[in-house]
């Protein structure tokens, strides 16, 4: 016995696909827009006339260092303060209150020290 299946015309199917794609695109754009809203922007003045411009987001920080480098780091585990690190943990930005510092390399050398909000 044949089974009856609902059938959409090619035009009806095309409209349905376009509507679904529009809904998915709207959801993605809306979620991305909310995720990209900065929580705060801070400029730190550090030892040796170095500076760090930090733009904090819900799950990451974007840094502009006075030596010309720019980095985006995800939030990482921290016992105190807010810690951000690359996957290899060879670059770590740590902020607590109005202070911050940066460590780099396997030996965790502090390359930006005594940083305080300006």
NORHU-V979202 format. One record per residue. N is the residue number from 1. RES is the residue in three letters. PHI is phi in degrees with one decimal (none if undefined). Layout:
n->N res->RES phi->PHI
n->N res->RES phi->PHI
This chain:
n->1 res->UNK phi->none
n->2 res->UNK phi->-69.4
n->3 res->UNK phi->-99.5
n->4 res->UNK phi->-81.6
n->5 res->UNK phi->-122.4
n->6 res->UNK phi->-64.3
n->7 res->UNK phi->-127.7
n->8 res->UNK phi->-103.7
n->9 res->UNK phi->-68.1
n->10 res->UNK phi->-57.8
n->11 res->UNK phi->-66.8
n->12 res->UNK phi->-65.5
n->13 res->UNK phi->-65.4
n->14 res->UNK phi->-61.3
n->15 res->UNK phi->-64.6
n->16 res->UNK phi->-63.6
n->17 res->UNK phi->-63.3
n->18 res->UNK phi->-63.9
n->19 res->UNK phi->-65.2
n->20 res->UNK phi->-63.7
n->21 res->UNK phi->-63.7
n->22 res->UNK phi->-65.0
n->23 res->UNK phi->-65.1
n->24 res->UNK phi->-61.4
n->25 res->UNK phi->-62.0
n->26 res->UNK phi->-61.6
n->27 res->UNK phi->-62.8
n->28 res->UNK phi->-65.4
n->29 res->UNK phi->-63.4
n->30 res->UNK phi->-63.2
n->31 res->UNK phi->-64.7
n->32 res->UNK phi->-63.5
n->33 res->UNK phi->-63.0
n->34 res->UNK phi->-67.9
n->35 res->UNK phi->-67.5
n->36 res->UNK phi->-90.3
n->37 res->UNK phi->-72.8
n->38 res->UNK phi->-65.3
n->39 res->UNK phi->-80.5
n->40 res->UNK phi->-163.9
n->41 res->UNK phi->-126.6
n->42 res->UNK phi->-137.5
n->43 res->UNK phi->-112.1
n->44 res->UNK phi->-106.5
n->45 res->UNK phi->-99.3
n->46 res->UNK phi->-120.8
n->47 res->UNK phi->-54.2
n->48 res->UNK phi->64.7
n->49 res->UNK phi->58.6
n->50 res->UNK phi->-86.7
n->51 res->UNK phi->-135.9
n->52 res->UNK phi->-131.8
n->53 res->UNK phi->-96.7
n->54 res->UNK phi->-118.3
n->55 res->UNK phi->-112.9
n->56 res->UNK phi->-92.5
n->57 res->UNK phi->-118.6
n->58 res->UNK phi->-59.3
n->59 res->UNK phi->-129.4
n->60 res->UNK phi->-158.8
n->61 res->UNK phi->-132.5
n->62 res->UNK phi->-104.4
n->63 res->UNK phi->-115.4
n->64 res->UNK phi->-123.3
n->65 res->UNK phi->-94.0
n->66 res->UNK phi->-66.0
n->67 res->UNK phi->-85.4
n->68 res->UNK phi->99.1
n->69 res->UNK phi->-79.2
n->70 res->UNK phi->-128.5
n->71 res->UNK phi->-138.9
n->72 res->UNK phi->-122.4
n->73 res->UNK phi->-122.5
n->74 res->UNK phi->-75.5
n->75 res->UNK phi->-66.5
n->76 res->UNK phi->-125.2
n->77 res->UNK phi->-61.7
n->78 res->UNK phi->-148.2
n->79 res->UNK phi->-81.8
n->80 res->UNK phi->-155.8
n->81 res->UNK phi->77.5
n->82 res->UNK phi->-117.7
n->83 res->UNK phi->-119.5
n->84 res->UNK phi->-128.0
n->85 res->UNK phi->-151.4
n->86 res->UNK phi->-74.6
n->87 res->UNK phi->-59.9
n->88 res->UNK phi->-85.5
n->89 res->UNK phi->59.9
n->90 res->UNK phi->-92.2
n->91 res->UNK phi->-135.8
n->92 res->UNK phi->-129.1
n->93 res->UNK phi->-112.0
n->94 res->UNK phi->-123.3
n->95 res->UNK phi->-128.4
n->96 res->UNK phi->-144.9
n->97 res->UNK phi->62.1
n->98 res->UNK phi->-102.7
n->99 res->UNK phi->-121.7
n->100 res->UNK phi->-159.6
n->101 res->UNK phi->-157.6
n->102 res->UNK phi->-126.0
n->103 res->UNK phi->-118.5
n->104 res->UNK phi->-138.3
n->105 res->UNK phi->82.5
n->106 res->UNK phi->-64.9
n->107 res->UNK phi->-86.7
n->108 res->UNK phi->53.9
n->109 res->UNK phi->-65.9
n->110 res->UNK phi->-80.6
n->111 res->UNK phi->-96.6
n->112 res->UNK phi->-126.1
n->113 res->UNK phi->-119.0
n->114 res->UNK phi->51.7
n->115 res->UNK phi->-84.5
n->116 res->UNK phi->-134.4
n->117 res->UNK phi->-59.9
n->118 res->UNK phi->-87.7
